[in-house]
Amino acid sequence: MAVDAKGYGRADALRQGTFQEAVPRLVREAAEAAGLGHGRWEVQRGGDSQLAVLPVGASEPALVDPFMRALDAGLRAFNHDRVPEGRLRLRAAVHFGTASPGPNGFLGRAPVEIGRILDSAALRGALAANPDAYLAVAVSATVFDDVVREAHTTLRPEEFTEVRVEEKEFTGQAWIWIPGTGTGAGARGSLPVAGAGRAEASGTDEPAGGGAPAGAASPVVQHFHGTVNAAGAVFGVSR
């Protein structure tokens, strides 16, 4: 997992210090909220960035879903009542692979690839195109296929936008999610990336068999995503 702050280089020294304090703290708090045991992470820090290698057995669904939601919530709390130029906005990337410690950072293909995804024009453009968002998340194709598409999180595939990443020696696909944008920023065409397309939904709203029998009253169906408080109600769950 890697994060990087937008606009850090244009900030003055006081604001840079504030961001340097906030980034590791918000990452740590989000990890604790997601039950990811931050104390076991191997972390490579920059002034406004972090590259973290999680231990074997760490939950990828927890990193993609509750961790990112908690990080977004932490950013919103941090930015509350701040002037626009003082707000902390992050890009984040998640990839699966192996890494080993080296003399001056992590070694292996995975750290290189996650760095290219994090710095990609597609992810930078996604955050720039959504000025009300404080977090833009990109997951590699492996993570999307194995974690999101297989329904191991509460996130729906259609909340992500597929993009092509071509950065230096890396060429591949990634999937971008903007927390707090409902059906996904990419679904509304706001990602300024050529060839970006929305992921196919994993299911439909039509019942099996094509609908209700002839003459039967059509049921009223409501679809909910997230937490619903409705004591005494009867729900049907579809996947």
Secondary structure as UniProt FT lines:
FT   STRAND          2..5
FT   TURN            6..7
FT   HELIX           8..10
FT   HELIX           13..33
FT   TURN            34..35
FT   HELIX           38..40
FT   STRAND          42..45
FT   STRAND          49..53
FT   TURN            56..57
FT   HELIX           60..62
FT   HELIX           63..67
FT   HELIX           68..79
FT   TURN            80..81
FT   HELIX           84..86
FT   STRAND          90..94
FT   STRAND          100..102
FT   TURN            103..104
FT   STRAND          105..107
FT   HELIX           109..118
FT   HELIX           121..128
FT   TURN            131..132
FT   STRAND          135..140
FT   HELIX           141..143
FT   HELIX           144..148
FT   TURN            149..151
FT   HELIX           157..159
FT   STRAND          161..167
FT   TURN            168..169
FT   STRAND          170..177
FT   TURN            179..180
FT   TURN            182..183
FT   HELIX           186..188
FT   TURN            194..195
FT   STRAND          197..198
FT   TURN            208..209
FT   TURN            214..215
FT   TURN            231..232
//
